[in-house]
Amino acid sequence: MTKIKKELKNATFIYDEESKTFTIMEADGFNGYIQLNKIYAFAFMRFVVRMAQRNWLRATKTNIKTKEPREDDSELEQEDPNQLNLF
């Protein structure tokens, strides 16, 4: 029976490969916990990834600065404000 366990400050995550269940519990034990089967665990994972991508993309869009065109910059390529900076 293989279990993957990750303990954090306020929560513990456990995945049991034999029963295909994902458990999230509070740090103080089984006072509060959620146990998900593999279908609901996958749906939860997709939700978390979407929220992380949404927050990541939102943060980078607000950090993009448009450049004011000047006369000497006319022959240089202009930055497209719709592109994301990944630096």
PAMINU-227516 format. One line per 10 residues: their letters; for each residue x, y, z of N, C-alpha, C, O. Coordinates in nm, 3 decimals, decimal comma. Example, Ala and Ser with C-alpha at 12.3 -4.5 7.8 and 13.67 -1.06 7.14 Angstrom:
REM PAMINU-227516
AS) 1,319:-0,569:0,780:1,230:-0,450:0,780:1,320:-0,330:0,780:1,424:-0,332:0,846 ~ 1,285:-0,225:0,708:1,367:-0,106:0,714:1,290:0,003:0,787:1,341:0,114:0,804
This chain:
REM PAMINU-227516
MTKIKKELKN) 0,084:-0,117:0,000:0,000:0,000:0,000:0,089:0,124:0,000:0,164:0,149:0,095 ~ 0,080:0,201:-0,109:0,163:0,318:-0,125:0,082:0,444:-0,100:-0,025:0,464:-0,157 ~ 0,134:0,528:-0,013:0,070:0,656:0,015:0,171:0,767:-0,009:0,288:0,757:0,028 ~ 0,123:0,872:-0,071:0,204:0,991:-0,091:0,149:1,096:0,004:0,029:1,125:0,004 ~ 0,237:1,152:0,087:0,192:1,242:0,192:0,273:1,371:0,187:0,395:1,369:0,177 ~ 0,203:1,483:0,194:0,268:1,614:0,199:0,210:1,691:0,317:0,090:1,718:0,320 ~ 0,295:1,725:0,412:0,251:1,798:0,531:0,294:1,943:0,520:0,410:1,974:0,495 ~ 0,198:2,031:0,539:0,224:2,173:0,542:0,190:2,227:0,681:0,153:2,151:0,770 ~ 0,204:2,357:0,699:0,181:2,417:0,829:0,037:2,396:0,878:0,016:2,359:0,994 ~ -0,061:2,420:0,792:-0,201:2,414:0,833:-0,282:2,301:0,771:-0,400:2,287:0,801
ATFIYDEESK) -0,221:2,220:0,685:-0,296:2,113:0,619:-0,202:2,000:0,580:-0,081:2,017:0,569 ~ -0,262:1,883:0,560:-0,189:1,766:0,515:-0,264:1,708:0,395:-0,386:1,697:0,397 ~ -0,189:1,671:0,292:-0,245:1,611:0,172:-0,194:1,468:0,161:-0,074:1,443:0,173 ~ -0,286:1,374:0,139:-0,248:1,233:0,129:-0,315:1,173:0,005:-0,435:1,191:-0,017 ~ -0,236:1,102:-0,076:-0,292:1,028:-0,189:-0,262:0,880:-0,167:-0,146:0,841:-0,152 ~ -0,366:0,800:-0,164:-0,353:0,656:-0,146:-0,370:0,589:-0,281:-0,479:0,590:-0,338 ~ -0,261:0,529:-0,334:-0,266:0,467:-0,466:-0,352:0,341:-0,470:-0,409:0,309:-0,574 ~ -0,361:0,272:-0,360:-0,439:0,148:-0,357:-0,590:0,176:-0,369:-0,659:0,114:-0,450 ~ -0,638:0,268:-0,289:-0,782:0,299:-0,293:-0,814:0,414:-0,389:-0,931:0,446:-0,409 ~ -0,712:0,476:-0,447:-0,728:0,589:-0,540:-0,807:0,703:-0,477:-0,898:0,759:-0,539
TFTIMEADGF) -0,772:0,738:-0,354:-0,838:0,848:-0,284:-0,738:0,957:-0,251:-0,620:0,931:-0,227 ~ -0,788:1,079:-0,250:-0,711:1,197:-0,217:-0,774:1,259:-0,093:-0,893:1,290:-0,093 ~ -0,695:1,278:0,012:-0,747:1,329:0,139:-0,678:1,460:0,173:-0,556:1,472:0,163 ~ -0,758:1,558:0,212:-0,708:1,687:0,261:-0,756:1,700:0,404:-0,876:1,691:0,430 ~ -0,664:1,721:0,497:-0,706:1,735:0,637:-0,630:1,848:0,705:-0,521:1,887:0,664 ~ -0,692:1,898:0,811:-0,630:2,004:0,889:-0,508:1,949:0,963:-0,494:1,828:0,981 ~ -0,422:2,039:1,003:-0,297:1,998:1,067:-0,320:1,929:1,201:-0,236:1,849:1,243 ~ -0,430:1,959:1,270:-0,453:1,901:1,401:-0,514:1,760:1,395:-0,556:1,708:1,499 ~ -0,521:1,699:1,280:-0,572:1,562:1,270:-0,700:1,553:1,191:-0,721:1,628:1,096 ~ -0,785:1,461:1,231:-0,908:1,437:1,158:-1,024:1,524:1,206:-1,140:1,489:1,186
NGYIQLNKIY) -0,994:1,635:1,268:-1,098:1,728:1,310:-1,180:1,775:1,190:-1,302:1,782:1,197 ~ -1,113:1,807:1,084:-1,177:1,844:0,959:-1,100:1,785:0,844:-0,981:1,810:0,829 ~ -1,168:1,706:0,761:-1,099:1,648:0,646:-1,198:1,625:0,533:-1,319:1,615:0,554 ~ -1,143:1,617:0,412:-1,220:1,587:0,292:-1,151:1,471:0,223:-1,029:1,471:0,207 ~ -1,229:1,372:0,183:-1,174:1,258:0,111:-1,242:1,252:-0,026:-1,365:1,243:-0,035 ~ -1,161:1,258:-0,132:-1,213:1,260:-0,269:-1,172:1,133:-0,343:-1,060:1,085:-0,328 ~ -1,265:1,079:-0,423:-1,226:0,966:-0,508:-1,148:1,020:-0,627:-1,127:1,140:-0,638 ~ -1,104:0,931:-0,717:-1,014:0,976:-0,823:-1,081:1,073:-0,920:-1,012:1,159:-0,976 ~ -1,210:1,061:-0,942:-1,279:1,152:-1,034:-1,288:1,292:-0,975:-1,257:1,390:-1,043 ~ -1,329:1,301:-0,849:-1,339:1,431:-0,785:-1,202:1,491:-0,757:-1,187:1,614:-0,760
AFAFMRFVVR) -1,103:1,409:-0,730:-0,967:1,459:-0,709:-0,913:1,521:-0,838:-0,847:1,624:-0,835 ~ -0,942:1,456:-0,952:-0,898:1,510:-1,081:-0,970:1,642:-1,110:-0,908:1,736:-1,159 ~ -1,100:1,649:-1,082:-1,176:1,772:-1,103:-1,123:1,884:-1,015:-1,113:1,999:-1,059 ~ -1,088:1,852:-0,890:-1,031:1,951:-0,799:-0,896:2,000:-0,851:-0,867:2,119:-0,845 ~ -0,814:1,908:-0,902:-0,684:1,944:-0,955:-0,699:2,039:-1,074:-0,626:2,137:-1,085 ~ -0,793:2,009:-1,164:-0,817:2,097:-1,279:-0,861:2,235:-1,234:-0,818:2,336:-1,291 ~ -0,945:2,242:-1,133:-0,991:2,369:-1,079:-0,873:2,450:-1,024:-0,862:2,570:-1,052 ~ -0,786:2,386:-0,947:-0,672:2,455:-0,888:-0,578:2,506:-0,997:-0,527:2,618:-0,988 ~ -0,553:2,425:-1,099:-0,465:2,467:-1,208:-0,525:2,586:-1,282:-0,453:2,680:-1,316 ~ -0,655:2,583:-1,308:-0,719:2,695:-1,377:-0,710:2,823:-1,295:-0,684:2,930:-1,351
MAQRNWLRAT) -0,731:2,814:-1,166:-0,721:2,934:-1,082:-0,578:2,986:-1,078:-0,556:3,107:-1,081 ~ -0,481:2,896:-1,073:-0,341:2,938:-1,072:-0,305:3,006:-1,204:-0,238:3,109:-1,203 ~ -0,348:2,949:-1,316:-0,320:3,010:-1,447:-0,391:3,145:-1,459:-0,333:3,241:-1,510 ~ -0,514:3,151:-1,412:-0,591:3,275:-1,419:-0,520:3,385:-1,340:-0,505:3,497:-1,389 ~ -0,477:3,354:-1,221:-0,408:3,453:-1,138:-0,272:3,489:-1,196:-0,230:3,604:-1,189 ~ -0,202:3,391:-1,253:-0,072:3,417:-1,313:-0,086:3,510:-1,433:-0,013:3,608:-1,445 ~ -0,182:3,479:-1,521:-0,199:3,561:-1,640:-0,252:3,700:-1,606:-0,214:3,798:-1,669 ~ -0,338:3,709:-1,508:-0,390:3,839:-1,467:-0,276:3,926:-1,412:-0,270:4,045:-1,442 ~ -0,188:3,869:-1,335:-0,078:3,945:-1,276:0,018:3,994:-1,384:0,068:4,106:-1,374 ~ 0,045:3,914:-1,486:0,139:3,957:-1,589:0,078:4,061:-1,682:0,149:4,147:-1,732
KTNIKTKEPR) -0,054:4,055:-1,705:-0,116:4,155:-1,792:-0,113:4,293:-1,729:-0,100:4,393:-1,800 ~ -0,126:4,302:-1,599:-0,124:4,432:-1,533:0,016:4,490:-1,526:0,032:4,611:-1,508 ~ 0,118:4,407:-1,540:0,255:4,454:-1,532:0,311:4,501:-1,667:0,420:4,557:-1,672 ~ 0,238:4,478:-1,775:0,285:4,518:-1,908:0,272:4,669:-1,921:0,168:4,728:-1,892 ~ 0,380:4,730:-1,966:0,380:4,875:-1,985:0,391:4,903:-2,135:0,473:4,844:-2,205 ~ 0,308:4,993:-2,183:0,317:5,030:-2,323:0,418:5,142:-2,338:0,433:5,227:-2,251 ~ 0,486:5,139:-2,449:0,592:5,234:-2,474:0,537:5,349:-2,558:0,469:5,326:-2,659 ~ 0,565:5,471:-2,517:0,523:5,589:-2,592:0,610:5,600:-2,718:0,732:5,600:-2,707 ~ 0,548:5,611:-2,836:0,629:5,624:-2,957:0,696:5,762:-2,965:0,633:5,865:-2,942 ~ 0,822:5,759:-2,998:0,898:5,883:-3,019:0,942:5,888:-3,163:0,936:5,788:-3,234
EDDSELEQED) 0,988:6,004:-3,207:1,028:6,020:-3,346:1,147:5,931:-3,381:1,150:5,874:-3,490 ~ 1,245:5,917:-3,291:1,363:5,836:-3,321:1,335:5,686:-3,311:1,418:5,606:-3,355 ~ 1,221:5,645:-3,255:1,185:5,504:-3,245:1,100:5,456:-3,363:1,057:5,340:-3,364 ~ 1,076:5,540:-3,460:0,983:5,505:-3,567:1,030:5,384:-3,647:0,947:5,307:-3,695 ~ 1,162:5,366:-3,663:1,208:5,252:-3,742:1,229:5,126:-3,657:1,252:5,019:-3,713 ~ 1,220:5,136:-3,525:1,231:5,018:-3,439:1,096:4,949:-3,431:0,991:5,011:-3,446 ~ 1,101:4,820:-3,405:0,976:4,744:-3,392:0,905:4,785:-3,263:0,968:4,793:-3,158 ~ 0,776:4,810:-3,273:0,697:4,851:-3,158:0,653:4,728:-3,078:0,628:4,622:-3,136 ~ 0,644:4,742:-2,946:0,597:4,634:-2,862:0,446:4,618:-2,876:0,372:4,716:-2,883 ~ 0,403:4,494:-2,879:0,261:4,465:-2,886:0,209:4,449:-2,744:0,255:4,358:-2,674
PNQLNLF) 0,117:4,534:-2,696:0,069:4,524:-2,557:-0,013:4,397:-2,531:-0,038:4,364:-2,415 ~ -0,055:4,326:-2,635:-0,131:4,202:-2,617:-0,042:4,082:-2,587:-0,092:3,978:-2,544 ~ 0,087:4,095:-2,609:0,178:3,985:-2,579:0,212:3,985:-2,431:0,210:4,089:-2,365 ~ 0,244:3,866:-2,380:0,282:3,853:-2,239:0,433:3,851:-2,226:0,502:3,787:-2,306 ~ 0,483:3,921:-2,127:0,625:3,913:-2,096:0,648:3,797:-2,002:0,582:3,789:-1,899 ~ 0,738:3,708:-2,034:0,766:3,592:-1,951:0,898:3,603:-1,879:0,954:3,501:-1,838 ~ 0,949:3,722:-1,864:1,079:3,740:-1,797:1,058:3,773:-1,654:1,155:3,792:-1,581
